[in-house]
Amino acid sequence: MACGSYYQLAMGGGIAADLWLARRIGIQASRSRLVDLDSPTRLGDDILDEAISRIVGVRRRASLKRWVSRFSQLPRLKHRVAEGLCRRGILREDIGRILLIFSRKIYPERDPRAERDIIARLHKAIFTGAGTPDPRTTTLLSLAHHADLLRMHFDERELKARRHRIETLVAGDPIGEAVRVCVQDAQTAATVAAITPCMAS
């Protein structure tokens, strides 16, 4: 799949990361990485609060990988995230045309400062070697790395040269690891889907 194909899984991982960093969920250190609800207190964000409600509503605990997958499939997730960024003045809502006939909702950037800040934080973590980043930056790097999103903003050759640095920083991050496994599963499913028609013929 092309670079950026797994952004939806990265978004699911981002939801899990926000809940974890806000101490709403705990992640068991065991191999199964089961998720525990540490606090049902809402955060005032409709996406995160829906995620908390879904955890509250389950009968059996699920693994972090399963929750990342479930969060990535929340209804209208991409649009809801974009709408939240519109409310913060980072994006703006517009209508784009396809073949001058079909219309779709698009979200051009209004204020580039937030994106620049994220890229600067990632650049510092990857390329300067200035110690260990804060937990949020580490998780952000782990999500972007495992969802294959870093190539959208950094040169591939430079990233390859810093691969050991990246792997060292993200090692042990449970959220990014869950996204990595989800991506592997998606790749396997795509390969099987591509091969099956050929075998049938």
C-alpha positions in Angstrom: 0.0 0.0 0.0 1.1 3.6 -0.6 2.6 5.8 2.0 -0.1 7.1 4.3 -2.5 4.2 3.7 -2.6 3.3 7.4 -3.5 6.8 8.7 -6.8 5.4 10.0 -5.0 2.9 12.2 -2.7 5.7 13.4 -5.8 7.7 14.3 -7.1 4.7 16.3 -3.7 4.5 18.0 -3.9 8.2 18.7 -7.2 7.8 20.5 -5.8 5.0 22.6 -2.7 7.1 23.3 -4.7 10.1 24.5 -6.7 7.9 26.9 -3.5 6.3 28.2 -1.7 9.6 28.7 -4.8 11.0 30.4 -4.8 8.0 32.7 -8.2 6.8 31.6 -6.9 3.4 30.6 -4.2 1.1 31.8 -2.3 -1.3 29.7 -1.2 -4.6 31.2 2.5 -5.4 30.9 1.7 -9.0 29.9 2.0 -10.3 26.4 -1.7 -10.0 25.7 -1.6 -6.2 26.5 -5.2 -6.2 27.9 -6.7 -2.8 28.5 -8.2 -1.8 31.9 -10.4 1.2 32.4 -8.7 3.2 35.2 -11.3 6.0 35.2 -14.6 6.5 33.4 -14.4 10.3 33.9 -15.1 12.0 30.5 -12.5 14.3 29.0 -14.9 16.7 27.2 -13.9 15.5 23.7 -16.7 13.7 21.8 -14.3 11.2 20.2 -12.4 10.3 23.4 -15.6 10.3 25.4 -17.2 7.8 22.9 -14.1 5.7 23.2 -14.4 5.6 27.0 -18.1 4.7 26.7 -17.2 1.8 24.5 -14.7 0.5 27.0 -17.3 0.9 29.8 -19.8 -1.0 27.8 -17.9 -4.2 27.1 -18.3 -7.4 29.1 -14.8 -8.7 28.6 -11.5 -6.9 28.5 -9.9 -6.7 25.1 -6.3 -6.3 24.0 -4.8 -3.0 23.1 -4.5 -4.1 19.5 -8.2 -4.8 19.4 -9.1 -1.4 20.8 -6.8 0.4 18.4 -8.7 -1.4 15.6 -12.1 -0.6 17.1 -11.2 3.0 17.6 -10.0 3.4 14.0 -13.5 2.3 12.9 -15.5 4.8 14.9 -18.2 6.4 12.8 -17.1 9.4 10.6 -13.8 9.4 12.5 -11.8 11.3 9.8 -14.5 14.0 9.5 -15.0 14.3 13.2 -11.3 14.8 13.8 -11.2 17.4 11.0 -14.2 19.2 12.4 -12.5 19.4 15.7 -9.5 20.9 14.1 -11.7 23.4 12.3 -13.2 24.5 15.6 -9.6 25.2 16.8 -8.8 27.2 13.7 -6.3 24.8 12.3 -8.3 23.6 9.3 -11.3 25.1 7.4 -14.2 23.3 5.9 -14.8 23.6 2.2 -16.4 21.7 -0.8 -14.2 20.2 -3.4 -15.4 19.1 -6.9 -14.6 15.8 -8.6 -14.9 15.9 -12.5 -16.9 19.2 -12.0 -19.9 17.0 -11.1 -19.5 15.3 -7.7 -18.8 17.3 -4.6 -17.1 16.2 -1.4 -16.2 17.9 1.9 -12.5 18.8 2.2 -10.5 20.4 5.0 -7.7 22.7 3.7 -5.2 24.0 6.3 -5.9 27.4 7.7 -3.2 27.8 10.3 0.0 25.8 9.6 1.6 26.4 13.0 0.3 23.2 14.6 1.6 21.0 11.8 4.9 22.8 11.8 5.2 22.3 15.6 4.6 18.5 15.2 7.1 18.2 12.4 9.7 20.2 14.4 9.2 18.0 17.4 9.6 14.8 15.3 12.6 16.3 13.6 14.3 17.1 16.9 13.6 13.6 18.2 14.9 11.8 15.1 17.8 13.9 13.9 19.3 15.8 16.8 19.9 13.0 19.3 19.0 15.4 22.1 18.1 12.9 24.8 14.8 11.2 25.2 11.7 13.1 24.0 8.7 13.6 26.3 6.2 10.7 26.4 3.7 12.4 24.0 6.3 13.0 21.4 7.7 9.5 21.7 4.2 8.0 21.2 3.6 10.4 18.3 6.9 9.2 16.7 5.9 5.6 17.3 2.5 6.0 15.7 3.9 7.8 12.7 6.8 5.3 12.3 4.6 2.1 12.5 1.9 3.6 10.3 4.5 4.5 7.7 3.7 8.2 7.8 7.2 9.7 8.4 8.0 9.5 4.7 5.3 12.1 4.1 7.5 14.8 5.7 11.1 13.5 5.8 13.5 12.3 3.2 13.6 8.5 3.0 17.4 8.3 2.8 17.7 10.5 5.9 15.1 8.4 7.8 17.0 5.2 6.8 20.2 6.6 8.2 18.4 7.3 11.5 16.5 4.1 11.6 18.5 2.8 14.7 17.7 6.1 16.5 14.0 5.8 15.7 13.8 2.1 16.7 15.5 2.9 20.0 13.1 5.7 20.8 9.9 3.7 20.0 11.0 0.4 21.6 8.6 -0.5 24.3 5.9 1.9 23.4 2.7 -0.2 23.6 0.5 2.0 21.5 2.9 2.1 18.5 3.5 -1.6 18.8 -0.3 -2.3 18.7 -0.5 -0.1 15.5 2.4 -2.0 14.0 0.6 -5.4 14.5 -2.7 -3.9 13.1 -0.8 -2.7 10.0 0.8 -6.1 9.6 -2.7 -7.7 9.8 -4.0 -5.3 7.2 -1.1 -6.0 4.9 -1.7 -9.7 5.2 -5.4 -9.3 4.5 -4.6 -7.2 1.4 -2.1 -9.8 0.2 -4.6 -12.7 0.7 -7.4 -10.7 -1.1 -5.0 -10.0 -4.0 -4.0 -13.7 -4.3 -7.3 -15.3 -3.9 -8.8 -14.3 -7.3 -5.7 -15.5 -9.0 -5.9 -18.9 -7.3 -9.6 -19.2 -8.2 -8.9 -18.6 -11.8 
